[in-house]
Amino acid sequence: MRSISELYLSFLMVRNFMFNSLRFALPSDAKKLHQLIVELAIYEKEPDAVELTVDTLYQQLSSIENPFQVILAEQASKKEETKEIIGFALFFFNYSTWKGTKVLFLEDLFVTERARGQGVGGALMRELASIALEMKCTRFEWSVLKWNQGAIKFYEELGAVRKEEWVGYRLDEEALLKLVL
């Protein structure tokens, strides 16, 4: 029996959308994934925020104790027999103390500008939802910048509900050091 995500991918291919595969990232994808992370930082108006290096990303993707997983969206190249990476979803699992179950947390979703509006983001989200169900997660969560109205509309069209009662907090490296000293 084919999974929901396989059926959706078949549907997209029949409709001639711009991409034709989703797959997990490999260490050999580190350079291209890093480029997309930099593009995401530029899109989110933080062009100098990426401290992650290609080497660190390669090591993390190679590690058995990888702190995250990445699904890549690919498009077949018209000129060559290769595929171009046009989007990614970086995620990890955390835990719900009330439910006693895993929760899938989407850290970043990004689709290249020229591939937006072609169903790539929706396919990545559906794949993540499928993974969440397969891993017996009771929730699939993420954050979005308040100014990113396009993303907010996209997520709400998928059926996501805004968490009005929660306020996000963060301690950066300097604040962490200050707290423990």
MISELUM-512791 format. One record per residue (C-alpha): residue number from 0; residue in one letter; x, y, z. Coordinates in pm, 1 decimal. Example, Ala and Ser with C-alpha at 12.3 -4.5 7.8 and 13.67 -1.06 7.14 Angstrom:
2
R dolo torgu       xx       yy       zz
R    0     A   1230.0   -450.0    780.0
R    1     S   1367.0   -106.0    714.0
END
This chain:
181
R dolo torgu       xx       yy       zz
R    0     M      0.0      0.0      0.0
R    1     R    133.3    344.8    -89.3
R    2     S    173.2    608.6    179.9
R    3     I    -22.4    933.4    178.1
R    4     S    291.5   1122.9     81.6
R    5     E    362.5    887.1   -212.3
R    6     L      7.6    933.3   -339.4
R    7     Y     34.8   1311.4   -307.4
R    8     L    367.3   1312.0   -494.1
R    9     S    211.0   1108.6   -774.9
R   10     F    -73.9   1360.8   -791.4
R   11     L    174.5   1648.2   -816.1
R   12     M    373.7   1478.3  -1090.9
R   13     V     59.7   1417.5  -1296.2
R   14     R    -31.2   1785.3  -1263.5
R   15     N    323.0   1880.8  -1385.6
R   16     F    429.1   2075.1  -1080.4
R   17     M    789.8   2189.1  -1072.1
R   18     F    928.4   1913.5   -851.8
R   19     N    924.1   1539.9   -860.9
R   20     S   1072.3   1403.0   -542.0
R   21     L   1109.9   1440.6   -169.1
R   22     R   1388.6   1267.9     19.2
R   23     F   1590.0   1284.4    339.7
R   24     A   1907.8   1491.5    322.5
R   25     L   2243.5   1314.9    304.6
R   26     P   2584.1   1444.9    418.3
R   27     S   2664.4   1510.0     51.6
R   28     D   2379.6   1767.0     48.4
R   29     A   2548.2   1986.2    311.7
R   30     K   2677.7   2252.3     71.8
R   31     K   2346.2   2302.8   -109.8
R   32     L   2146.5   2286.9    214.2
R   33     H   2376.2   2551.4    362.2
R   34     Q   2311.4   2774.3     59.4
R   35     L   1937.2   2739.7    113.3
R   36     I   1975.0   2819.4    485.0
R   37     V   2159.4   3139.1    388.1
R   38     E   1878.5   3220.9    139.6
R   39     L   1627.2   3168.3    420.8
R   40     A   1821.3   3405.2    648.0
R   41     I   1818.9   3669.0    374.0
R   42     Y   1443.7   3618.0    322.3
R   43     E   1388.2   3656.0    698.6
R   44     K   1586.6   3983.7    694.5
R   45     E   1878.8   3836.1    891.5
R   46     P   2147.2   3805.4    619.1
R   47     D   2438.7   3790.7    865.1
R   48     A   2277.7   3557.7   1119.4
R   49     V   2397.8   3221.4    981.2
R   50     E   2696.0   3099.0   1184.3
R   51     L   2653.3   2737.3   1075.5
R   52     T   2929.5   2620.3    840.3
R   53     V   2912.0   2364.5    561.4
R   54     D   3159.9   2147.1    755.1
R   55     T   2947.6   2151.8   1071.4
R   56     L   2636.1   2073.2    870.7
R   57     Y   2818.3   1785.9    696.9
R   58     Q   2931.4   1645.4   1033.5
R   59     Q   2580.6   1671.8   1178.7
R   60     L   2421.1   1505.8    876.3
R   61     S   2682.6   1227.1    907.1
R   62     S   2627.8   1171.5   1278.5
R   63     I   2425.1    887.6   1425.4
R   64     E   2314.0   1136.4   1693.0
R   65     N   2207.9   1399.7   1440.6
R   66     P   2013.1   1671.8   1627.7
R   67     F   1771.2   1718.9   1336.2
R   68     Q   1639.0   1567.1   1015.2
R   69     V   1586.2   1734.3    679.3
R   70     I   1346.1   1657.5    396.9
R   71     L   1456.1   1796.8     60.1
R   72     A   1233.9   1878.6   -237.5
R   73     E   1399.7   1819.4   -573.6
R   74     Q   1327.5   1915.4   -930.9
R   75     A   1463.1   1724.8  -1230.0
R   76     S   1700.3   1936.2  -1434.7
R   77     K   1585.7   1990.8  -1792.2
R   78     K   1943.2   2006.8  -1924.7
R   79     E   2105.9   1724.1  -1732.5
R   80     E   2018.2   1393.4  -1571.1
R   81     T   2048.1   1552.1  -1226.1
R   82     K   1807.0   1693.3   -972.3
R   83     E   1818.1   2039.5   -820.8
R   84     I   1723.3   2097.7   -456.9
R   85     I   1449.0   2362.1   -448.3
R   86     G   1328.1   2344.6    -90.0
R   87     F   1374.6   2190.3    251.4
R   88     A   1207.1   2124.1    583.1
R   89     L   1437.0   2092.1    885.8
R   90     F   1271.9   1930.2   1187.7
R   91     F   1330.1   1742.6   1510.7
R   92     F   1126.4   1579.5   1784.2
R   93     N   1050.1   1712.8   2128.3
R   94     Y    808.7   1584.4   2392.0
R   95     S    465.6   1666.4   2529.6
R   96     T    458.9   1617.3   2906.3
R   97     W     79.6   1634.3   2911.5
R   98     K     24.4   1383.4   2633.2
R   99     G    330.4   1169.5   2705.7
R  100     T    414.0   1158.3   2335.4
R  101     K    659.0   1287.8   2079.6
R  102     V    591.3   1618.8   1906.1
R  103     L    732.5   1699.1   1563.1
R  104     F    880.5   2049.8   1561.7
R  105     L    947.1   2220.8   1229.5
R  106     E   1244.5   2453.7   1271.9
R  107     D   1261.6   2580.5    914.5
R  108     L   1060.7   2543.9    595.7
R  109     F   1201.6   2709.2    284.9
R  110     V   1124.1   2694.6    -85.8
R  111     T   1334.6   2883.7   -337.9
R  112     E   1169.3   3194.5   -476.4
R  113     R   1123.6   3056.4   -827.8
R  114     A    960.5   2737.3   -695.1
R  115     R    709.7   2907.1   -463.1
R  116     G    341.4   2869.1   -543.1
R  117     Q    398.6   2532.7   -714.0
R  118     G    289.2   2300.1   -431.6
R  119     V    637.9   2233.6   -292.9
R  120     G    570.6   2380.4     53.6
R  121     G    242.9   2191.6     78.4
R  122     A    412.3   1865.4    -19.7
R  123     L    684.0   1919.2    242.8
R  124     M    421.6   1990.7    509.3
R  125     R    221.2   1682.2    410.2
R  126     E    535.4   1470.1    427.6
R  127     L    608.3   1604.2    775.8
R  128     A    249.5   1534.3    882.8
R  129     S    289.5   1179.6    752.1
R  130     I    614.6   1139.3    948.4
R  131     A    446.8   1278.8   1261.1
R  132     L    168.2   1023.1   1232.8
R  133     E    412.2    741.6   1159.6
R  134     M    618.7    837.5   1468.4
R  135     K    300.0    852.2   1679.4
R  136     C    329.7   1225.8   1745.2
R  137     T     21.7   1396.3   1883.2
R  138     R    123.0   1739.8   1755.6
R  139     F    317.3   1907.9   1475.7
R  140     E    433.4   2256.1   1575.2
R  141     W    635.3   2547.3   1438.7
R  142     S    676.9   2922.5   1468.7
R  143     V    640.2   3190.0   1204.5
R  144     L    753.9   3550.5   1198.2
R  145     K    463.7   3790.2   1257.2
R  146     W    541.9   3993.0    944.5
R  147     N    538.8   3686.4    717.9
R  148     Q    173.0   3709.8    619.5
R  149     G    220.1   3483.5    316.4
R  150     A    342.6   3200.5    538.3
R  151     I     70.5   3263.8    796.3
R  152     K   -197.4   3242.4    526.4
R  153     F    -35.6   2924.7    385.9
R  154     Y    -28.8   2756.4    729.0
R  155     E   -386.1   2854.9    810.6
R  156     E   -501.5   2718.3    474.1
R  157     L   -344.6   2385.6    578.1
R  158     G   -564.6   2389.9    890.5
R  159     A   -301.7   2510.5   1139.1
R  160     V   -423.5   2703.7   1442.3
R  161     R   -237.1   3003.8   1582.7
R  162     K   -127.7   2966.1   1946.6
R  163     E   -244.4   3300.1   2084.2
R  164     E   -194.3   3205.0   2450.5
R  165     W    179.3   3124.3   2418.2
R  166     V    465.6   3372.6   2410.5
R  167     G    802.8   3251.4   2283.4
R  168     Y   1120.8   3310.0   2483.5
R  169     R   1486.1   3250.2   2406.1
R  170     L   1820.1   3271.3   2583.2
R  171     D   2103.3   3330.3   2335.5
R  172     E   2460.2   3222.4   2407.4
R  173     E   2547.9   3542.7   2594.6
R  174     A   2234.2   3519.0   2808.7
R  175     L   2306.6   3152.2   2882.4
R  176     L   2654.2   3239.6   3010.0
R  177     K   2518.3   3526.8   3215.9
R  178     L   2253.9   3301.0   3369.7
R  179     V   2500.1   3034.4   3486.2
R  180     L   2771.8   3271.7   3611.2
END
